[in-house]
Amino acid sequence: MNEIIKKNGINFGIITGVISVLITSAIYIIDLELMTKWWLGLSILGLYIVIGCVLLVKTKKALGGYMSFKEGFTTYFISAVIGIAISVIFNILLYNVIDPEAAIRLKELTLESTVEMMKKFGSPSAAIKETVEKMKDYNQFSAVEQLKGSIWSIVGSAIFGLILAAIFKRDKPVF
């Protein structure tokens, strides 16, 4: 594997993971209710999109202005897996070791937010009640559930990485 691809993937993966930890820590310190806000989730997603674009632009530049689809995807995927791993390890520690009460409070806030949203969209009472019952039995902050979630995050990142790699690829001209 090309050293530039490996180096950039690892460096940006660590950067992404640290940013994720800092964001989660800031929200934890400021107000857990922010975790339930859709606009914050979109803002964070936007930040990760920008980081992914910077990663691929930097990699392409380091490769002499040319980057194959495979090189772009590989760089992005390495970065994503490392960033997700750092984030998930931190979240498992935060919600299961450091402050399990935060997980309980966040679950309550998520439940309240979900009920409000369902009422806003005119969901029937029976559907709201059923959703509440399912959510009460589900522990999204357990280590197992967070690891399962990380798999879906990796799949989503891979799809996004395929799109970015296609956008940023530039093959060397053949003479």
N, C-alpha and C positions, 0 to 999 in steps of 0.2 A: 504494500500500500504506500502511496506517495506520502512523504513526510509532511508536506504542506497540508494535505487533506486531514491527516491524523492530528497534527498540531492545532489547526484551526478548529476542528471538530471538538477536540478535548478542551481547548481554551474557552471557546464559546459555550460549551456545555457547562463548564464550571461557572462561567459568568451568568448564564441563564439560571442555573441552580441557586447561586448566591442571591440573585435578584428575586427569585421566587421566595427564598427564605426571608429576605428583608421585607418584601411585601406582606407576607403572612405575619411576620413579627409585628410590623407596623399596624396592621389591622387588628391583631390580637391586643396590642397595647392601647390603641385608640378606641375601638368599639367593634366588638364581634358582629354586631348587626350589619356592618358594612359587607360582610361575607355574603349576605343574602341579596345584595343590590345588583341588579342586572347590568347597570351602567358601569360598575366597577369591573365586572367580569369581562365586558367588551373592551374596556380600556386596557386591561391587562393583556387580553388577546392581541389587541393592536400593538402593544409594546413588544410582544413576542414575534409578531409579524415583522416589525421593524428590525429586531435583532437578527432574525433569519435572513432578511434581505441584506443587511450589513455583512453578515457571515459569508454569504455567497458572493457578494461583490468583492469583498476582501480576498476570498479564495481565488476567484477568477483573476483578479489583478496579480496575485502572487504566482499564479500559474502562467503568467505572460499574456493575459488577456483572453485566453481560451480555456474553456472548461466543458468537458463532456457532461452529458446528462448523468452518467454514472458517478462521475467525480462530484458533481453538485449534490446529488441525492445522498451519496455516502457521507459527505461532509455534514450535511444537515442532519442526517439520521444519527450519526455519532453524537453530535451536539444535543439533539433532542433526548436521546436515551440517557445521557449523563445528567442533563438538566432535570429530567423527570425523576431519575433515581435520587438525586440530592433532595429534591422537593418532597418526595414521598417519605424518605427516611426522616426528614425533619418533621413532617406532619405526623408520622407514626409516633415519634418521640414526644412531640408537643401534646397530642390529644390522648395518648395512652400512658405516658410516663410522667411528663412534667406537670400537666394540668388536665386530668380527665374531666373535671367539672366544666371546662371550656367546651368540650365535645358535647356534654349534656346540654349546656346553654345554647350552643350553636344548633343542635338538633331541634330544640324548642323554637328558636327563631326561624329556622327553615320551615318548620311545621306551620307556624303562624303566617309566614310569608306565602306559603303554598295555599293555605286556606283563603287568605285575602285575594290572591290571584284567581283562584277558582270561583270565588263569589263574584269577582269583577267580571268574569267571563260568563256568568250565569249558569254555572254547573249546578245540577240538582243536588239537593241535600244528601241523598243516598250516596252519590258519587263522592262527595266531599268526605262523608263519614268513612266510606271504604278506604279512601286515600289516607286519611288520618290513621286508621287502624294499621294499614300496611307500613306507614312511616314509623309508627311507634315500635313496631317489631324489628325494624331495620336499623343496624348500627353502621352507618356509613364511615365512621371514624375508626373502626376496628382495624387492626393491622391487615387482616385477610382482605377486608373490603377495600382498603386503600391499595393493596397490591393488585387486586382485580382491576380497580380503577386505573392503575398505572398502565396496565396492559391496553386498556381502551385509549388512554392518552398516547401511548406509543403508536397504536394503529392510526389514530387521528393525525398524529405528527407525521407518520409515514405518508399518508395521503397528501397532507399539506406539503411535505418535502418533495413529493413527486411533481406537484404543481410548480413549486418554486424552482426546482431543478430544470423543468421544461422552460420556464420563463428566462432563467439566467444562463442556460447553456449557450455555448458558442464554440462550434467545432473549428478546428484548424482547417484552413483551406487546403484542398488537394490540388496539386499542380500537375 
